Amino acid sequence: MSKKDQDIEEWLLMDVPDDPESEDEYNLDDGDTDEQAQQEVIELSNFFLQSTCKTGENDEEPLITDNSDVIIFDFPEFDFSHQTEDVSLKTTNTPSSSRTLRPRVSNSNNLSNTSISGHVKPDNTQTPEHIDNNIIELAVNNTFDNTPDPVVVNRQWRKKNEITAALPDFEKSLGYNQVMFGDCKTATDIFLKLINPIIENILDQSNLYATQKNKNLNLHENELLSFFGINFCMGYHKLPSYKHYWKGAKDLNVPAISEVMTRDRFVEILSNIHVNNNENIPQNNKDKLFKLRPMIDSLNQIFLKSSSGTRELSVDESMIKFKGRSTLKQYNPMKPIKRGYKLWCIADQNGYIMKFSVYQGKNETLEKQFENTNLGERIVLQLTKPFWNESRLVFFDNYFTTIPLLEKLKTQHTLACGTIRQNRKGMPQNFKKDSEIPRGEFDYRFSTSGIGIFKWKDNKVVHIASNYHGNEKIFVDRTMKDGSRLSISCPNPIKDYNKYMGGVDHADRLRALYNVDRKSKKWWLRIFWGLLDITFVNAYVIYCEMFEKTDVFDFRRSVALGLMTARNTPSRKSISLKRSAPQTPSNRRKKTLSNSKDVRLGNRGIHWPSFGIKRGRCELCSVRGVESRPLSSCNHCRVFLCCNERKNCFVEYHQVDIE
């Protein structure tokens, strides 16, 4: 028997229902068909229509004589009329010209009993209650990663008795990059490690943009960092307008800001800040984020390099508030931020954003990279691609989850789980009815490719899909209206989904606290400040892993003060007593130091002792419960410190081990 005859025999052995009207379970998915698959279907149809089979010793008759012996498949995006001139393919009974044929082995009057029995072997081992067929494709040439997948002909859903899934070993080291952050001692040091790759580009492009407008900006690195620090300070110290921070009124003026930079200089930097050269925009530009592209690409690279996160990752959407006019603006009434820019993010369980993508509508580059996929599938494949073949656990909601996506991730050794919509293509159709499932019970089906679909009923019915879970039953607690606790059963994917899905939402909560809420007529500045806030959140997560967990307010304050005090090292001649005298601590002894580590340890070259005529309480001695009133102080930290032959609090104050 030739290979072609073997293929035909295997094809005929596929289960086909006797009812010719039952086309629902055999319609090919639109996203699962391509030109190669359709061409093979045409060749297969022509083979049956033109081939003959032996009914006797010398008698031969056509294997299929007319269209009454075929099952019709729809290909709505492809027209077969120009592929063949065979009269048997053109019939008035065919609802559409874009259809192909498959022989129906049961109730066929044109095939003899001999030919049927010679080609078909019925299998009655499975009842309709436990098996459901979904034809996927006859040939596949997926181009997810330019690697063709094996041919899948039939997706069968079965209800198996007991399936216990064991997670594969995970050998990759997790957490922050210890080599990269090994020398970091303060929150400002960690933040600077994350934004250093974009600082030089912002300096060059901002100075270039001012030059193109016939202005001289002359922006330097420390001045740009102070500018960022001022904006971070304005996030937790809010006033009606940025101009109020430089007002002379005591109830408005903020010396921490006004002493760092003048108002006019702040406005000058704000109006000339830039990321990319406008003159390099191509004529046929299709990248709507061209103005921010260097910043987006650099941050994505540094985020992946800085931390490997946790094993469990979640994919979800995030929003940057914007109410102006822009083609990128999205409206989602179900989100806390209803209008703004949409970001697709993948985050770990601590809220660290591993990778992000700003949604800009149609993306031809992404569509070419992941062909034959919908938007949700492309987003997940793009964000999870750096983590393929690492046995990561990825979770996403029903906007993204499809059965082909779970199958693709499984081939890339990526474990995935997510809620799924009931009307997704390829879903098994023989689940129990909602009314037949009591609360706490669930029904399930497993495909031949290892994908599990679970239908669980709590207060409402929930569908969830997974490519690595078994059908183990666990118990979760629910709070009733009277306050009592009720333990109900649920499938294991439900518990894992609720436990690991909130990474992006946690990052959004951290970003919403004291964020840079700056309005602008330039549409891209909202995204610019939003990305800086995301960088801040990632720095906060790394800091909590390296040191102790701290409050977001304290961390943001430390970073803001650390950036605002970033200055060039002065010469000895510039050190004088013209600055205002340091504030004397109150008579009550202090328990903590007034300056954070970011101020005390940053800018080592600008801390110098100065001597005046007015005495003040030594800050370090006050914390230790010792009475001391020296004349010496630190000209940068603005606090009194002992500096004489008996004790040197100045040196101890600027060391790392002082708490």
N, C-alpha and C positions, 0 to 999 in steps of 0.2 A: 504494500500500500504506500503510495507516495505521500510526501508531507502535506501536499495540498488536500488530498483525500482525507488525511487524518484531521486536518483543521476543520474540514467540512463536517466530519462525523462528530467532533467535539462540539461544534457550533449547533448541530442538530440536537445534541443531548441536553441542551439548556432547557430548563423548565419554562413552559409557556402555558398560560391559562387557557381553558377551553372557550372562555367567553371572548369573542372577537371584539366586543365593545370596550373591554377593560384596557384602555390605552394609557390610563393615568400613570400606572407603575412602570411603563415602558417608554415614556417620552424622554428623549435625550436632553440633558441639561444644556442650556444655551452656552454656558461658559465652559462646558466640557467637550465641545466639538471644535474641530479645526479642519482646515482644508484637506490635510492628509487623511484624517479619519473619514471624511465624507467621500473621498476618492476611493478608499478601500471598500466602503459600503456599496458604492456603485459597481465596482468590479465583482463583489460578492453577489449582488443582485443579478447582474448580467450572467454570471456563471450558472445560477439556478434556472434562469429563464431560458438559457440556451443549451444547457446540458441535458443529457438523457440518462435514464436508469433502466436496467434490465428487469422486465417483468416475467420473462420466460427464458427459454434457452436462446432463442434468436430474436425475441421481440424486444424492441426498445421504444420507449415513449418519453416525452419531455418530463423532466423532474418537476417543473411547474409550468402549467399550460396557460393559466390566466391569473388575473389579480384576485380571484376569490380565495386563493390559498395563501395569502400573504397578510402579514401584520404591518401596518403603516407606522412609520416613524416621522416625526416632524423635524425639519431643519429650517427654522424660520429665517435664518440669516444667509441662506445659500440657495441658489437656484440651480436645479438639476436639469432644467429643460434643454440647456445647450450642451449637456455632456453626452447625450446618446440620442439616436434616432429610432430606437427600438419601439415598435408600435405597442408592445405589451406594457411599456412604462407609461404610456399616455392613455389615460382612461378618464371618462367623465365621473367615475365613482371616486376618484382621488380628490380629496378636498383641496389640495394645494399642489402646484407643480414642484415645490421645494420639499419633496418627500422621497423616501427610499423604502425598499421592501425587505421583508424577512419572512421566510416560510413558516406557516402555522401547521404544526404536525398533527394536531387533533382536529377532528371533524373535516378532514380533507377528502373530497370526492375525486380528486384528480390524481392522487397518489395511490398506488395499489397497496394492499396489505403487505405484500412482500417487501416493497421498497420502504415502507414505514417501519416494519419490524427489523429490517436490516440496518436502519439508521438510527432508530430511537429506542432507548431503553428507559421506560418510566421508572421514577424513583418515588416511592410512597412512604419513605422512612420518616419524612417530616410532614407534619400537619400544617395547614395554613395558619394556625394560631402561633406557630413557632418560627415561621420562615417568611421572609418578604424579600422580593427581588427588586433591585433598582439597576437598570442598565445604565452604565456610565458612558462607555465609549468603546468603539471597536479598535481604535488605534490611537495612541497618545504620543504627542511630541511636545510636551510641555517645555517651556523655556524659562522656568523660574530662575535657574542659574546656569543656563546653557547646557544642562545635563538632562538627557531624556529619561523619563521614568519608565518602569516596566509597563507593558500593556495590561490594562485592566478591562475585562469584558463584562463582568457581572458582579455587582455588590449585593451580597445576600445578608439579611439580618436574621439572627437567631437568638432565641432566649435560652441561654445556657444555665446549667444548674449552679455551679459554684466556680467563681473566678477570683483568684487571689493574686493581686499585682504586687510585685516587689520593685522598689526603686533601684535603678542602677547606681553603682558607686560614683561618687563625685569627688574627683581628686584635685580640682583647681583650688588654689588658695583664695580666700575671700577677704573682703575688707579693703582698706585704703592702701595705697602704694607706699610701703614703708621706706623704700629707697628715696622716693620723691619728696616725702614729707618728714624725713628723719631729722632734719635740722630745724624744723619749725617749733617755736616755743610759744607763740602767741596766736590769737585769732587772726590778726592782720597778716601774719606770715603765711597762714594757710590760704587766705583769700588772695593774696598777691601771687601765690603759686598758680592759682587757677586763671587769673586775668593777665598774667605777664605775656602770654602769647598774642594778645590782642592790643596791648598797650602801645607798642611801637607803631603798629598799623594805624591806630587812631591818631597818634601824634602826627604822623606823616600826612595822612589824608586831611586832618583838620587844618594844618598849616598850609597845605596845598589849596584847599578850598578857600581859605581867606586870601591867599595870593591871587587866585582866579577872580576874586571880587575886588582886587586892588587894595587889599588891607594887609597889615602886618600883625599876625597873631602872636608869633614867637612863643608858642606853647611848649613847656617842658614837662618831663615826666612827673616830677614831684608836684608841680602845679596841677596837673591833670588828676593825680591821686587825691589831692586836697579838694578838687572840684567834686570828685565822686564821694568823698567823705562828707562834704557839706550836704549833698543830696540825700545820703543815708541818714544824716542827722535830722534833716527836715522830715524824714519819714516818721520818726517817733516824737519829734518836737514840732507839731503842726501849728501853723499860723495861717490866717486867711490868704496872704499873698507872700511871695518870696521877698518882696521889697521890705516887708515889716521886720525881717531879721536884721536889717541895717538901720532901723529907725533909732532916733535918740531917746525915745521914751523908755523909761525903765521897765515898764510892763511888756514891752515888745522886743527890745534889743536883746540879742543873744551874743554875748562876747565871744563864746567859743567859735562862732561863725564869722562875726564881723572883724575879729582880730586876725583871722587867717587870710581873708581875701576881701577886697572891696566889692561893692555891689556892681559897679560898672564892669570890673574885670569878670565877675561871675556871669553877667549878661553877655559879655563879649565871647566868652568860651561857649556858653550855651547856644548862641546863635551860629557858631562856626563849627560845632562838633560834627565830625563826619567819619564815615567808615570806608567808603569806596569812591573812586574817581568818577564823576559824572561824565567826563569826556570819553570814557572807555565803554559807555553803553552801546552795544551794537545796534544797527538799524533794525534788524529783525529780532530784537530781544524778546524772548519768551519767558525769561526769569523775572517775575514780578518782585522778587526779593533781591534784585541786583545790588541795591544800596546797602544791604546787610549781609550779603553772601560771605565775604571774608570772615566776619564775626561768627556767623552761624557755623561755618565749617570748622573754624578753629576751636570753638567751644565744644563741638561734638567730639573732636579728636582728644582734647584735654580731659573731658569728662570720662571717656572710656579708659584713658591712660591713668587717671588719678585713683580710680577705685574699681574693683571687680564686683562690688555690691554683694548681695546675698544670692543664694541659689534660686530663690523664688522671686520672679519678676512679674510685673503687671503692666499691661498696655492699656492706655486710656487717653481721653482727650482732656486738654486744659485750655483755659481761656485767659487772654490778656485784654483787659477792659479798654474799649475804644468806641466812641459814639460819633466820630467824625465821618467824613466821606472817604471811602476806599473800596475798591473792588474786592479786597481781601476780607472785608468785614463779614462776619457770620452772625446769624440770629438763632439762638437756641433758648426757647422759653422755659425749658426744663432745668436749666443750669442757674446757679447763683449769679454768675456774670452772664447776662443774656445777650449782650451785644459786644462784639470785639473780635480779636484775632484768635483763630483756633490753632492749637498746637497738639500734635500727636506725640505722646511721650511714653517711654518705657522706664520704669523706676523700680528700685529695690524696696524692701520692706521698711527701711528707715527713712524713705522719702528722697533718696539720692536719685536724681535724674541721670540715667545712663546715656540716653540719646533722645533727641527730639527732632521734630520736623514741623515747620510752619506750613499750614495748609494754604495753598494758593490756587486751588482749582485744578484744572487739567494739567497733568505733568507728563509730557510725552516721553521724557527720559525714563521715568519710573515705569510707565506703561510698556516701554520696549524691554526693560529689564525683567519685568514679571508679566509676561503676556498671558492672555486667557484667564485673567483674574479680575475680580471686582475691586472697588476702592478699599474696602475693609481688609481684604486679603493682602493687597499690595502694601498697605501700611504695616501690618503685622510682619510680613516677610522682610520689609525694609528695616524695621527697627530691631528685629530679632536676628538678622543675618550675622552680626558680629559674635553671637552666642551659639551658633549652630555647632553641633558635634561636641557639646560640653555637658549634655544631660541636664540642662537647666529646666526649671519648671516655670512655664509662662501661663499667665491667666489674663483673660479679656472677656468683655461682656458680649451681649448678643448682637451688637452692631458689627462685630468683626467675625464671629464664629461661623464657620461653614465646615461641612464635612471634608471637601477637598483640601481646605487649609490644614485641618488636623492631620490628614494623611500626608501632606507634603512635609509638615514639621516632623512627623514621625520618621520619615525617610532621612531627615537631617539630624536624627538623634536628639530631638528637642521635645520635651514632654509638655503638653498643652492641655488646658481645660478652660471651659467657658460656658456661660449660658447661651442657649441657641433658640432662635425663633422657630415656632412650630411649622411655619410655612416655608422653611428653607428647602431647597431642592435636594432630593436624595434622602429625605427623612423617611424612616419606616412608617408605614401607614396602618399597622396592625396593633397599635397600642390599645390598652384598655380605655374605655370612655372615662371622662372626668368623674361622672357620677358613680362609677364602679370602684373608684380608688378612695378608700377612707383616709382621713388625715393621718400622716405619719407613714403611709405606705407608698410604694413606688413600683413602677413597671420599667423594664429595661430591655434593650436589644443590643447585640454586639454584631458588628459586621465581620466579614471574612478578612478585612484588613486590620482588625484590632481596634476599631473605633466603637466606643460605647455611648449610647444615648439613654438617658435616664429621665423618666417622667415622674416627678415627686409632687405630692400634694401636701402643702402646709395649710395656710389660709386660702391660698390659691395654688393653681397648678404651675409648676416650674419645670422647664426642660433644660437639661445641662448635658454637655458632650465632653468627652475626654478621650485621649489617645493612650492613656497609661493606667487608668483606674480599673479595679475590678468591681464586682457587685457586692462588696462587703457592706453590711448594715451596721451603722453606729447610732448613737443616741445623742441628741442635743436638748438643751433646756429651753423652754419657752415660758415667758411671763404672761399669766392670764390677766383678765380685767380686774379681778379681785386681789391681785398681787401675789397669788400663789404661783408656784413653779411647776411646770408640766414637762416631763421628759418624753420626747417622741423620737421615733426612729427616722433615719434619713440615709441616703447613699453617701458614701465617703466623699465623692466629688463636691457635694454641697458644703460640707464642713471645710474642706481645703479652699474652696472658692471664697467663702466668707472670711477665712483667715488671712489669705494672701492677696486679695484683690485690691486692697486700699492703698497701694504705694503711691500712685500719682495723686490721689486725693489728699494723702498726708503731706505731700510736697506742696500742694496748693494751699493747705492750711498754714504751713510755715511761711509761704511766700506772701500770704495775705496780711500777716502781722507786720505792721510798720513798713509797708512797701513804699517804693518811690512812686507816688501818685502825682505825676507831673503832666499837665495838659500841654498840648503843643499843636500848632497849625501844621506841622510836618507829620505826615501819617506814620512814618517809620520810627519816630522817636519813642512812641509808646512801646514798640517791640524792643527797641534798644534798651530802655530801662527795665522792661520785663525780663530780658535775658540777663541783665546784671543782677536782678533779684533772684533768678534761678541759680546763678553762680554763687550768690550769697547763701542760699539754702544748702547747696552742695558743700560749701565750706563749713557751714554749721554742722552738718551731718558728720563730716570727717573730724571736726574738732571734738564732737561728743564721743567718737570712737577712740580718738587718741588720748583725750584727757577725761574729765568727768562731764556728765551731762549737765548743761547749764540752761538758763532761761534764754529765749530768743531775744528778749529786750536787752539783756546784759551783753549778749554776743554782738548784736547790732551796734550797741553803744561802743563796745570795745573796738570794733572794726572802724566805725565812723571817726572816733577820736584818734585811732592809730593812723588813718589816712590823712586826717586834717593836720596832724603834727608832722607829716612827712615833708622835710625841708632839706635844702642843700646844706652841707657842712660849712659853717661860717668860719671866717678867719679870726685870729685872736684880736685884731683891731676892731672888729665889729661887735665884740662882746663888751657890753657896757652896762651901766646901771640905769639907762634911760627908760627901760621898761618899768611898768608899774610894779610896786613891791608885792611880793607874794602874800596871799591871804593868811592871816594867823589863825590856826585852829582854835576852836572854842575851848573854854576851860575844862569842859567835860572831856575826859580821855577817850580817844577814838579806839574802835575795835578793828577797823579795816583801813587800808590805805586809800587815799582819795583818788589816786590815779591808777588806771588799769595797767596791766603788764604791757599792753600795746604802746602806751605812752612812755612808761619807764624804761622799757627795753628797746624800743624802736629808735632809729636815728642815733646810734651810739656816738657819732661825731659831734653832736650839737649840745650835749649835756656838759655844762661847765659850772663850777662853783663860783658864786658871786658873793661879795661881802658888802653889807650896808651898815647903816647907823641905827637901825631899828631891830630890836630883838623879836623873835617869834618862837612858838613851841615847835620843837623838832618833831616831824611827823612820825618818824620811825620810833623814837623814844616814847612818843605818846601812845602808840599801839602797844608797846612793851610795858607800859605802866611806869615809865621813868620820867622824872621831871627834868627838863632841859630846855633852855631858851637861847639858842645860838644866834649869832649875827649872820651866819652863812646860809645860803639857799642855792637851789638849782635854778639856773636862768631859764631852762626849758620847761621843767615840771612845775615851776612856780610854787614850790613848797620849801619851808625851812628845814635844813638838815645840818647835823653837827659835822664840822670839818676842822679839826684841830689836832694838837699833838696827843690828846688823851683818847679820843674816839673819832672814827671816820664813818659816820652814818651815810655820808654821800655815796661811798663806794658800795656799801651793803644795800642801799636802797635801789641801786641800778643793777643788781644781780638777779639771776633767774630764781634762785631758791628762796627768795623772800616772799612770804605770803601776806 
